[in-house]
């Protein structure tokens, strides 16, 4: 009986160690930051950048043709769901650049940091696939519901 208990304990310890290693590997591969930058065009296209972080932090920079001009910081929810969308839409398998031969159109530039490495995709004139567009829209949706406060300009 004593031997059976000892074997059970060893099996439990091994299982916990394997679980910890798996969790550690998952943490290493986690997506930690997602950014969307919308650039200006010949007209009045919104020009801004938003950065979302795993801990819920949001940094927003409004540059032109947006209601919120300047730098804002705050919090938002939805990062985990955004990560699931990014993975489901195979963001890391997409091309780095989608464009077409026209001028004066805006770009949506997304970037995702996973395992310390940044993948950036430029989507000029909404040329990218619908899967990329859905990620861009999800980021905008999180921004819309974020709780932000203005960061006073440095003097």
N, C-alpha and C positions, 0 to 999 in steps of 0.2 A: 504494500500500500504506500509506504514511504517512497519507494522508487517511482511509482506511478505519479505521485504528487510532484516529485522532482522533475520528471519528464514533462509534465503539464506546465510547470513554471518555466522551463527552458523553451518550450514551444511558444508560450505567451511572450516571453522576452524577445525571441526571434521575430515574432510577428510584429511586435511594437517597433523593433529596430527597422524592419523593412518598411513599415508604414511611415516612420520618421524620415527615412531616406527618400521615399516617394514624395512626401510632402516637401522636403527640401528641394528636390528636383523641380517640382511644380512651382515653388516660390521663385526659383532661379529663372524659370521661363515665363514668369508672369508679365503681363502687359502693365506697365507702370504709368504711362503717359500717352495721351492722344491729343493731337493738335489739328485744328482746321483754320486755314487762313484763306480768306476771300479777298481777291485783288480787285483793283479798280479797272474800269473800262473807259471807253471814249465818252460814255454818258455818265449816269449817276448810280452806277453799281456800288453796292455797299462794300466798303473796304475795312476789314477788321481781322483780328486774330484771336482765337480762343484756345486755351490750353486747359485740359482736364487731367487731373491726377487721381491715382488710385485711392488716395486718402480723402477724396471728395473736394479737394481744393480746385478752384477755378481762377484763372487769370484771363482777363479780357482786355484787349486793346482796340478801341474804336478810332479809326483814322479819318475816314471820309464817308459822307452820305449814310450815316447811321445816327440813330437817336442818342445813343450813349457814346459821346466823344471822350477820349482820354483812356486812362488805365483804371480798371476796376478789379477788385479781388473779392472772393467769397467762397461759397460752398454750393454744391449741387449733388443730387442723388442720381443714380442710374449708370454709374461707371461699370459695374459688373455686368449689367445687361448689354451695354455697349460693347464690352469685350466679347460677350457671347456672339453678338451680331458680327463683329469684325472677324472672328474665327469662322463662323458659319458661312460668311460671304467670301472666305478664302482671300482676305486682303493681302496676305504675305505671298500669294501666288500671282497677284496682279502685276501688270507692267508698271514701270516707274513713271511713264509719261503717256498721256492720251491727248492728242491734239489734232487739229485739222487746219488746212491752209486758208485761214481767214484772219483778219486783223481786228484789233480794238475790242476784243471780247474779254470777259473776266476769267480768272482761273480759280479753282478751288484746290488748295494744296493741303493734303492731309499727311500727317506723319504719326506713326505709332512706335513707341519704344517697348521692345520686348527683349528680355535677357540682356539689357544694357545696350542693345543695338537699335538704331532708328531706321525705319523704312519710310520713305517719302514717296508720295504719288502726286503728280501734277495733272489735274483734270482741266484742260483748257477748253472753254466754250462748251461745257457739258458734253464732252466727247466720250468720256469713260463709260463703262458698263453700268447697268442699273444697280448692280450690287455695290458699286462704289458710291453711286448717288444715294442709296439707302443709308450708307454709313455717314455721308455728309449731312443728310437730313436728320439723322439721329443725334449727331453732335449739336446741330442747331436747336433741336428740341430740348436737349439737356441745358443748353445755354439759356433758352427762353424761360425755363423754370428755375434757374439759378438765383440764389440770394446774394446779390452783389452790392458792394459799397465802393464809392469812388476813392481812388488813391490820389491824395493831393500832389500836384506837380512839385518836383524838387526846385528849390530856389537857388 
